[in-house]
Amino acid sequence: MALHAKTTSKRDVLPMKRKRPEALTEREQEVLQLIWAGLKSKEIAQRLKISVKTVEAHRANMMKKVRVSNAAQLLNAAIQEGLIQIR
């Protein structure tokens, strides 16, 4: 029985490069800042005079653009990419 050596590809060795996220709209940036400030969707909606569904749509669009699956990852990526201002 012959043993086959496993070949290592560049993908196995090099870390995956994340493509730069698509630019956020001004409104998405506003929503992101308010998420960072700790506001809930309802509070963001009231402050921006938009519906909760619209806030949730902005959050979903941002997560898609930044390629993450939850709000914590969104904030982490936003910090790393300089998308939010830390005060």
PDB file as gemmi writes it, atoms N, CA and C in Angstrom:
CRYST1    1.000    1.000    1.000  90.00  90.00  90.00 P 1                      
ATOM      1  N   MET A   1       0.848  -1.172   0.000  1.00  0.00           N  
ATOM      2  CA  MET A   1       0.000   0.000   0.000  1.00  0.00           C  
ATOM      3  C   MET A   1       0.899   1.242   0.000  1.00  0.00           C  
ATOM      4  N   ALA A   2       0.692   2.111  -0.954  1.00  0.00           N  
ATOM      5  CA  ALA A   2       1.518   3.307  -1.091  1.00  0.00           C  
ATOM      6  C   ALA A   2       0.928   4.440  -0.249  1.00  0.00           C  
ATOM      7  N   LEU A   3       1.809   5.173   0.389  1.00  0.00           N  
ATOM      8  CA  LEU A   3       1.383   6.337   1.166  1.00  0.00           C  
ATOM      9  C   LEU A   3       1.489   7.567   0.290  1.00  0.00           C  
ATOM     10  N   HIS A   4       0.478   8.377   0.338  1.00  0.00           N  
ATOM     11  CA  HIS A   4       0.480   9.606  -0.452  1.00  0.00           C  
ATOM     12  C   HIS A   4       0.725  10.784   0.468  1.00  0.00           C  
ATOM     13  N   ALA A   5       1.727  11.562   0.158  1.00  0.00           N  
ATOM     14  CA  ALA A   5       2.010  12.760   0.946  1.00  0.00           C  
ATOM     15  C   ALA A   5       0.957  13.813   0.614  1.00  0.00           C  
ATOM     16  N   LYS A   6       0.467  14.438   1.655  1.00  0.00           N  
ATOM     17  CA  LYS A   6      -0.519  15.493   1.454  1.00  0.00           C  
ATOM     18  C   LYS A   6       0.194  16.725   0.929  1.00  0.00           C  
ATOM     19  N   THR A   7      -0.307  17.235  -0.165  1.00  0.00           N  
ATOM     20  CA  THR A   7       0.273  18.461  -0.702  1.00  0.00           C  
ATOM     21  C   THR A   7      -0.380  19.648  -0.015  1.00  0.00           C  
ATOM     22  N   THR A   8       0.404  20.639   0.258  1.00  0.00           N  
ATOM     23  CA  THR A   8      -0.093  21.833   0.930  1.00  0.00           C  
ATOM     24  C   THR A   8      -0.231  22.939  -0.097  1.00  0.00           C  
ATOM     25  N   SER A   9      -1.414  23.488  -0.167  1.00  0.00           N  
ATOM     26  CA  SER A   9      -1.632  24.595  -1.101  1.00  0.00           C  
ATOM     27  C   SER A   9      -1.378  25.914  -0.386  1.00  0.00           C  
ATOM     28  N   LYS A  10      -1.239  26.970  -1.181  1.00  0.00           N  
ATOM     29  CA  LYS A  10      -1.055  28.303  -0.596  1.00  0.00           C  
ATOM     30  C   LYS A  10      -2.219  28.655   0.312  1.00  0.00           C  
ATOM     31  N   ARG A  11      -3.408  28.171  -0.048  1.00  0.00           N  
ATOM     32  CA  ARG A  11      -4.595  28.487   0.747  1.00  0.00           C  
ATOM     33  C   ARG A  11      -4.505  27.886   2.151  1.00  0.00           C  
ATOM     34  N   ASP A  12      -3.816  26.742   2.275  1.00  0.00           N  
ATOM     35  CA  ASP A  12      -3.651  26.118   3.583  1.00  0.00           C  
ATOM     36  C   ASP A  12      -2.644  26.873   4.446  1.00  0.00           C  
ATOM     37  N   VAL A  13      -1.715  27.561   3.825  1.00  0.00           N  
ATOM     38  CA  VAL A  13      -0.619  28.199   4.540  1.00  0.00           C  
ATOM     39  C   VAL A  13      -0.871  29.676   4.805  1.00  0.00           C  
ATOM     40  N   LEU A  14      -1.336  30.390   3.793  1.00  0.00           N  
ATOM     41  CA  LEU A  14      -1.511  31.834   3.912  1.00  0.00           C  
ATOM     42  C   LEU A  14      -2.881  32.171   4.472  1.00  0.00           C  
ATOM     43  N   PRO A  15      -2.954  33.158   5.350  1.00  0.00           N  
ATOM     44  CA  PRO A  15      -4.277  33.563   5.848  1.00  0.00           C  
ATOM     45  C   PRO A  15      -5.105  34.160   4.713  1.00  0.00           C  
ATOM     46  N   MET A  16      -6.413  33.957   4.799  1.00  0.00           N  
ATOM     47  CA  MET A  16      -7.312  34.495   3.777  1.00  0.00           C  
ATOM     48  C   MET A  16      -7.284  36.016   3.852  1.00  0.00           C  
ATOM     49  N   LYS A  17      -7.138  36.654   2.708  1.00  0.00           N  
ATOM     50  CA  LYS A  17      -7.202  38.112   2.665  1.00  0.00           C  
ATOM     51  C   LYS A  17      -8.649  38.508   2.508  1.00  0.00           C  
ATOM     52  N   ARG A  18      -9.117  39.366   3.394  1.00  0.00           N  
ATOM     53  CA  ARG A  18     -10.479  39.873   3.266  1.00  0.00           C  
ATOM     54  C   ARG A  18     -10.478  41.041   2.309  1.00  0.00           C  
ATOM     55  N   LYS A  19     -11.407  40.996   1.369  1.00  0.00           N  
ATOM     56  CA  LYS A  19     -11.557  42.132   0.475  1.00  0.00           C  
ATOM     57  C   LYS A  19     -12.052  43.318   1.284  1.00  0.00           C  
ATOM     58  N   ARG A  20     -11.640  44.484   0.899  1.00  0.00           N  
ATOM     59  CA  ARG A  20     -12.103  45.701   1.567  1.00  0.00           C  
ATOM     60  C   ARG A  20     -13.620  45.773   1.442  1.00  0.00           C  
ATOM     61  N   PRO A  21     -14.295  46.094   2.544  1.00  0.00           N  
ATOM     62  CA  PRO A  21     -15.762  46.140   2.472  1.00  0.00           C  
ATOM     63  C   PRO A  21     -16.265  47.229   1.536  1.00  0.00           C  
ATOM     64  N   GLU A  22     -17.442  46.975   1.006  1.00  0.00           N  
ATOM     65  CA  GLU A  22     -18.111  47.968   0.180  1.00  0.00           C  
ATOM     66  C   GLU A  22     -18.415  49.178   1.051  1.00  0.00           C  
ATOM     67  N   ALA A  23     -18.349  50.366   0.491  1.00  0.00           N  
ATOM     68  CA  ALA A  23     -18.570  51.595   1.255  1.00  0.00           C  
ATOM     69  C   ALA A  23     -19.986  51.649   1.820  1.00  0.00           C  
ATOM     70  N   LEU A  24     -20.081  52.128   3.052  1.00  0.00           N  
ATOM     71  CA  LEU A  24     -21.384  52.296   3.691  1.00  0.00           C  
ATOM     72  C   LEU A  24     -21.979  53.638   3.282  1.00  0.00           C  
ATOM     73  N   THR A  25     -23.303  53.678   3.214  1.00  0.00           N  
ATOM     74  CA  THR A  25     -23.985  54.941   2.933  1.00  0.00           C  
ATOM     75  C   THR A  25     -23.897  55.825   4.175  1.00  0.00           C  
ATOM     76  N   GLU A  26     -24.230  57.099   3.997  1.00  0.00           N  
ATOM     77  CA  GLU A  26     -24.232  58.016   5.149  1.00  0.00           C  
ATOM     78  C   GLU A  26     -25.194  57.525   6.225  1.00  0.00           C  
ATOM     79  N   ARG A  27     -26.372  57.049   5.814  1.00  0.00           N  
ATOM     80  CA  ARG A  27     -27.366  56.575   6.778  1.00  0.00           C  
ATOM     81  C   ARG A  27     -26.865  55.325   7.501  1.00  0.00           C  
ATOM     82  N   GLU A  28     -26.228  54.421   6.760  1.00  0.00           N  
ATOM     83  CA  GLU A  28     -25.666  53.229   7.399  1.00  0.00           C  
ATOM     84  C   GLU A  28     -24.598  53.621   8.411  1.00  0.00           C  
ATOM     85  N   GLN A  29     -23.793  54.621   8.077  1.00  0.00           N  
ATOM     86  CA  GLN A  29     -22.777  55.100   9.018  1.00  0.00           C  
ATOM     87  C   GLN A  29     -23.425  55.662  10.278  1.00  0.00           C  
ATOM     88  N   GLU A  30     -24.530  56.394  10.105  1.00  0.00           N  
ATOM     89  CA  GLU A  30     -25.259  56.925  11.269  1.00  0.00           C  
ATOM     90  C   GLU A  30     -25.767  55.785  12.149  1.00  0.00           C  
ATOM     91  N   VAL A  31     -26.384  54.794  11.515  1.00  0.00           N  
ATOM     92  CA  VAL A  31     -26.918  53.645  12.254  1.00  0.00           C  
ATOM     93  C   VAL A  31     -25.781  52.912  12.964  1.00  0.00           C  
ATOM     94  N   LEU A  32     -24.667  52.726  12.285  1.00  0.00           N  
ATOM     95  CA  LEU A  32     -23.511  52.048  12.873  1.00  0.00           C  
ATOM     96  C   LEU A  32     -23.013  52.785  14.115  1.00  0.00           C  
ATOM     97  N   GLN A  33     -22.923  54.109  14.036  1.00  0.00           N  
ATOM     98  CA  GLN A  33     -22.492  54.899  15.199  1.00  0.00           C  
ATOM     99  C   GLN A  33     -23.450  54.708  16.377  1.00  0.00           C  
ATOM    100  N   LEU A  34     -24.742  54.634  16.078  1.00  0.00           N  
ATOM    101  CA  LEU A  34     -25.726  54.472  17.147  1.00  0.00           C  
ATOM    102  C   LEU A  34     -25.703  53.054  17.731  1.00  0.00           C  
ATOM    103  N   ILE A  35     -25.413  52.071  16.894  1.00  0.00           N  
ATOM    104  CA  ILE A  35     -25.224  50.707  17.408  1.00  0.00           C  
ATOM    105  C   ILE A  35     -24.014  50.706  18.337  1.00  0.00           C  
ATOM    106  N   TRP A  36     -22.940  51.363  17.899  1.00  0.00           N  
ATOM    107  CA  TRP A  36     -21.726  51.457  18.715  1.00  0.00           C  
ATOM    108  C   TRP A  36     -22.025  52.146  20.052  1.00  0.00           C  
ATOM    109  N   ALA A  37     -22.925  53.121  20.022  1.00  0.00           N  
ATOM    110  CA  ALA A  37     -23.294  53.847  21.243  1.00  0.00           C  
ATOM    111  C   ALA A  37     -24.167  52.994  22.175  1.00  0.00           C  
ATOM    112  N   GLY A  38     -24.578  51.818  21.695  1.00  0.00           N  
ATOM    113  CA  GLY A  38     -25.336  50.903  22.549  1.00  0.00           C  
ATOM    114  C   GLY A  38     -26.841  51.000  22.414  1.00  0.00           C  
ATOM    115  N   LEU A  39     -27.323  51.755  21.439  1.00  0.00           N  
ATOM    116  CA  LEU A  39     -28.771  51.897  21.275  1.00  0.00           C  
ATOM    117  C   LEU A  39     -29.363  50.647  20.632  1.00  0.00           C  
ATOM    118  N   LYS A  40     -30.590  50.344  21.016  1.00  0.00           N  
ATOM    119  CA  LYS A  40     -31.336  49.238  20.431  1.00  0.00           C  
ATOM    120  C   LYS A  40     -32.017  49.730  19.159  1.00  0.00           C  
ATOM    121  N   SER A  41     -32.464  48.785  18.345  1.00  0.00           N  
ATOM    122  CA  SER A  41     -33.091  49.143  17.065  1.00  0.00           C  
ATOM    123  C   SER A  41     -34.240  50.124  17.243  1.00  0.00           C  
ATOM    124  N   LYS A  42     -35.073  49.913  18.257  1.00  0.00           N  
ATOM    125  CA  LYS A  42     -36.212  50.799  18.491  1.00  0.00           C  
ATOM    126  C   LYS A  42     -35.738  52.216  18.822  1.00  0.00           C  
ATOM    127  N   GLU A  43     -34.703  52.308  19.636  1.00  0.00           N  
ATOM    128  CA  GLU A  43     -34.159  53.617  20.010  1.00  0.00           C  
ATOM    129  C   GLU A  43     -33.531  54.328  18.805  1.00  0.00           C  
ATOM    130  N   ILE A  44     -32.833  53.554  17.973  1.00  0.00           N  
ATOM    131  CA  ILE A  44     -32.232  54.122  16.759  1.00  0.00           C  
ATOM    132  C   ILE A  44     -33.336  54.640  15.840  1.00  0.00           C  
ATOM    133  N   ALA A  45     -34.397  53.835  15.684  1.00  0.00           N  
ATOM    134  CA  ALA A  45     -35.521  54.226  14.826  1.00  0.00           C  
ATOM    135  C   ALA A  45     -36.143  55.529  15.307  1.00  0.00           C  
ATOM    136  N   GLN A  46     -36.357  55.646  16.610  1.00  0.00           N  
ATOM    137  CA  GLN A  46     -36.949  56.865  17.155  1.00  0.00           C  
ATOM    138  C   GLN A  46     -36.038  58.069  16.932  1.00  0.00           C  
ATOM    139  N   ARG A  47     -34.750  57.884  17.173  1.00  0.00           N  
ATOM    140  CA  ARG A  47     -33.816  58.994  17.033  1.00  0.00           C  
ATOM    141  C   ARG A  47     -33.713  59.475  15.584  1.00  0.00           C  
ATOM    142  N   LEU A  48     -33.721  58.533  14.635  1.00  0.00           N  
ATOM    143  CA  LEU A  48     -33.564  58.891  13.224  1.00  0.00           C  
ATOM    144  C   LEU A  48     -34.893  59.106  12.504  1.00  0.00           C  
ATOM    145  N   LYS A  49     -35.989  58.898  13.243  1.00  0.00           N  
ATOM    146  CA  LYS A  49     -37.340  59.054  12.685  1.00  0.00           C  
ATOM    147  C   LYS A  49     -37.558  58.145  11.466  1.00  0.00           C  
ATOM    148  N   ILE A  50     -37.175  56.877  11.660  1.00  0.00           N  
ATOM    149  CA  ILE A  50     -37.394  55.839  10.660  1.00  0.00           C  
ATOM    150  C   ILE A  50     -38.007  54.636  11.373  1.00  0.00           C  
ATOM    151  N   SER A  51     -38.461  53.651  10.620  1.00  0.00           N  
ATOM    152  CA  SER A  51     -39.077  52.477  11.244  1.00  0.00           C  
ATOM    153  C   SER A  51     -38.003  51.516  11.756  1.00  0.00           C  
ATOM    154  N   VAL A  52     -38.402  50.667  12.694  1.00  0.00           N  
ATOM    155  CA  VAL A  52     -37.512  49.640  13.223  1.00  0.00           C  
ATOM    156  C   VAL A  52     -37.081  48.710  12.083  1.00  0.00           C  
ATOM    157  N   LYS A  53     -38.010  48.396  11.179  1.00  0.00           N  
ATOM    158  CA  LYS A  53     -37.697  47.537  10.034  1.00  0.00           C  
ATOM    159  C   LYS A  53     -36.597  48.159   9.175  1.00  0.00           C  
ATOM    160  N   THR A  54     -36.618  49.472   9.021  1.00  0.00           N  
ATOM    161  CA  THR A  54     -35.589  50.158   8.233  1.00  0.00           C  
ATOM    162  C   THR A  54     -34.242  50.065   8.941  1.00  0.00           C  
ATOM    163  N   VAL A  55     -34.243  50.230  10.251  1.00  0.00           N  
ATOM    164  CA  VAL A  55     -32.996  50.079  11.022  1.00  0.00           C  
ATOM    165  C   VAL A  55     -32.451  48.670  10.822  1.00  0.00           C  
ATOM    166  N   GLU A  56     -33.325  47.663  10.929  1.00  0.00           N  
ATOM    167  CA  GLU A  56     -32.900  46.278  10.759  1.00  0.00           C  
ATOM    168  C   GLU A  56     -32.380  46.021   9.344  1.00  0.00           C  
ATOM    169  N   ALA A  57     -32.992  46.673   8.359  1.00  0.00           N  
ATOM    170  CA  ALA A  57     -32.528  46.534   6.970  1.00  0.00           C  
ATOM    171  C   ALA A  57     -31.137  47.149   6.813  1.00  0.00           C  
ATOM    172  N   HIS A  58     -30.924  48.314   7.415  1.00  0.00           N  
ATOM    173  CA  HIS A  58     -29.599  48.945   7.360  1.00  0.00           C  
ATOM    174  C   HIS A  58     -28.558  48.036   8.015  1.00  0.00           C  
ATOM    175  N   ARG A  59     -28.889  47.465   9.175  1.00  0.00           N  
ATOM    176  CA  ARG A  59     -27.964  46.577   9.878  1.00  0.00           C  
ATOM    177  C   ARG A  59     -27.631  45.359   8.996  1.00  0.00           C  
ATOM    178  N   ALA A  60     -28.656  44.758   8.393  1.00  0.00           N  
ATOM    179  CA  ALA A  60     -28.443  43.593   7.525  1.00  0.00           C  
ATOM    180  C   ALA A  60     -27.580  43.954   6.316  1.00  0.00           C  
ATOM    181  N   ASN A  61     -27.841  45.116   5.715  1.00  0.00           N  
ATOM    182  CA  ASN A  61     -27.043  45.566   4.564  1.00  0.00           C  
ATOM    183  C   ASN A  61     -25.590  45.780   4.952  1.00  0.00           C  
ATOM    184  N   MET A  62     -25.366  46.381   6.124  1.00  0.00           N  
ATOM    185  CA  MET A  62     -23.998  46.611   6.587  1.00  0.00           C  
ATOM    186  C   MET A  62     -23.285  45.287   6.826  1.00  0.00           C  
ATOM    187  N   MET A  63     -23.972  44.337   7.457  1.00  0.00           N  
ATOM    188  CA  MET A  63     -23.349  43.046   7.744  1.00  0.00           C  
ATOM    189  C   MET A  63     -22.996  42.324   6.440  1.00  0.00           C  
ATOM    190  N   LYS A  64     -23.837  42.461   5.440  1.00  0.00           N  
ATOM    191  CA  LYS A  64     -23.562  41.854   4.135  1.00  0.00           C  
ATOM    192  C   LYS A  64     -22.349  42.514   3.481  1.00  0.00           C  
ATOM    193  N   LYS A  65     -22.307  43.844   3.516  1.00  0.00           N  
ATOM    194  CA  LYS A  65     -21.192  44.578   2.914  1.00  0.00           C  
ATOM    195  C   LYS A  65     -19.866  44.254   3.585  1.00  0.00           C  
ATOM    196  N   VAL A  66     -19.893  44.135   4.916  1.00  0.00           N  
ATOM    197  CA  VAL A  66     -18.667  43.903   5.679  1.00  0.00           C  
ATOM    198  C   VAL A  66     -18.358  42.401   5.785  1.00  0.00           C  
ATOM    199  N   ARG A  67     -19.319  41.574   5.344  1.00  0.00           N  
ATOM    200  CA  ARG A  67     -19.166  40.112   5.324  1.00  0.00           C  
ATOM    201  C   ARG A  67     -19.035  39.508   6.714  1.00  0.00           C  
ATOM    202  N   VAL A  68     -19.997  39.854   7.576  1.00  0.00           N  
ATOM    203  CA  VAL A  68     -20.059  39.292   8.923  1.00  0.00           C  
ATOM    204  C   VAL A  68     -21.472  38.790   9.172  1.00  0.00           C  
ATOM    205  N   SER A  69     -21.649  38.050  10.287  1.00  0.00           N  
ATOM    206  CA  SER A  69     -22.958  37.449  10.520  1.00  0.00           C  
ATOM    207  C   SER A  69     -23.665  37.907  11.792  1.00  0.00           C  
ATOM    208  N   ASN A  70     -23.043  38.791  12.573  1.00  0.00           N  
ATOM    209  CA  ASN A  70     -23.742  39.319  13.743  1.00  0.00           C  
ATOM    210  C   ASN A  70     -23.216  40.712  14.091  1.00  0.00           C  
ATOM    211  N   ALA A  71     -23.929  41.353  15.024  1.00  0.00           N  
ATOM    212  CA  ALA A  71     -23.612  42.749  15.362  1.00  0.00           C  
ATOM    213  C   ALA A  71     -22.231  42.893  16.003  1.00  0.00           C  
ATOM    214  N   ALA A  72     -21.833  41.931  16.826  1.00  0.00           N  
ATOM    215  CA  ALA A  72     -20.510  42.007  17.463  1.00  0.00           C  
ATOM    216  C   ALA A  72     -19.410  41.974  16.403  1.00  0.00           C  
ATOM    217  N   GLN A  73     -19.559  41.084  15.422  1.00  0.00           N  
ATOM    218  CA  GLN A  73     -18.583  41.012  14.341  1.00  0.00           C  
ATOM    219  C   GLN A  73     -18.612  42.287  13.501  1.00  0.00           C  
ATOM    220  N   LEU A  74     -19.800  42.851  13.333  1.00  0.00           N  
ATOM    221  CA  LEU A  74     -19.935  44.100  12.585  1.00  0.00           C  
ATOM    222  C   LEU A  74     -19.141  45.209  13.261  1.00  0.00           C  
ATOM    223  N   LEU A  75     -19.296  45.346  14.571  1.00  0.00           N  
ATOM    224  CA  LEU A  75     -18.566  46.388  15.303  1.00  0.00           C  
ATOM    225  C   LEU A  75     -17.068  46.136  15.263  1.00  0.00           C  
ATOM    226  N   ASN A  76     -16.670  44.880  15.430  1.00  0.00           N  
ATOM    227  CA  ASN A  76     -15.251  44.532  15.381  1.00  0.00           C  
ATOM    228  C   ASN A  76     -14.655  44.895  14.018  1.00  0.00           C  
ATOM    229  N   ALA A  77     -15.323  44.510  12.953  1.00  0.00           N  
ATOM    230  CA  ALA A  77     -14.844  44.826  11.602  1.00  0.00           C  
ATOM    231  C   ALA A  77     -14.838  46.334  11.367  1.00  0.00           C  
ATOM    232  N   ALA A  78     -15.850  47.019  11.876  1.00  0.00           N  
ATOM    233  CA  ALA A  78     -15.939  48.469  11.701  1.00  0.00           C  
ATOM    234  C   ALA A  78     -14.769  49.174  12.380  1.00  0.00           C  
ATOM    235  N   ILE A  79     -14.382  48.697  13.549  1.00  0.00           N  
ATOM    236  CA  ILE A  79     -13.226  49.267  14.250  1.00  0.00           C  
ATOM    237  C   ILE A  79     -11.962  49.012  13.439  1.00  0.00           C  
ATOM    238  N   GLN A  80     -11.775  47.765  13.008  1.00  0.00           N  
ATOM    239  CA  GLN A  80     -10.566  47.413  12.251  1.00  0.00           C  
ATOM    240  C   GLN A  80     -10.456  48.169  10.941  1.00  0.00           C  
ATOM    241  N   GLU A  81     -11.585  48.442  10.312  1.00  0.00           N  
ATOM    242  CA  GLU A  81     -11.584  49.132   9.017  1.00  0.00           C  
ATOM    243  C   GLU A  81     -11.675  50.651   9.169  1.00  0.00           C  
ATOM    244  N   GLY A  82     -11.788  51.147  10.398  1.00  0.00           N  
ATOM    245  CA  GLY A  82     -11.884  52.580  10.623  1.00  0.00           C  
ATOM    246  C   GLY A  82     -13.213  53.169  10.193  1.00  0.00           C  
ATOM    247  N   LEU A  83     -14.270  52.327  10.239  1.00  0.00           N  
ATOM    248  CA  LEU A  83     -15.592  52.787   9.815  1.00  0.00           C  
ATOM    249  C   LEU A  83     -16.355  53.522  10.908  1.00  0.00           C  
ATOM    250  N   ILE A  84     -15.927  53.366  12.154  1.00  0.00           N  
ATOM    251  CA  ILE A  84     -16.588  54.090  13.244  1.00  0.00           C  
ATOM    252  C   ILE A  84     -15.559  54.878  14.034  1.00  0.00           C  
ATOM    253  N   GLN A  85     -16.038  55.933  14.642  1.00  0.00           N  
ATOM    254  CA  GLN A  85     -15.173  56.780  15.450  1.00  0.00           C  
ATOM    255  C   GLN A  85     -15.310  56.346  16.902  1.00  0.00           C  
ATOM    256  N   ILE A  86     -14.187  55.990  17.508  1.00  0.00           N  
ATOM    257  CA  ILE A  86     -14.187  55.624  18.918  1.00  0.00           C  
ATOM    258  C   ILE A  86     -13.878  56.885  19.697  1.00  0.00           C  
ATOM    259  N   ARG A  87     -14.792  57.246  20.585  1.00  0.00           N  
ATOM    260  CA  ARG A  87     -14.612  58.504  21.335  1.00  0.00           C  
ATOM    261  C   ARG A  87     -14.062  58.234  22.685  1.00  0.00           C  
TER     262      ARG A  87                                                      
END                                                                             
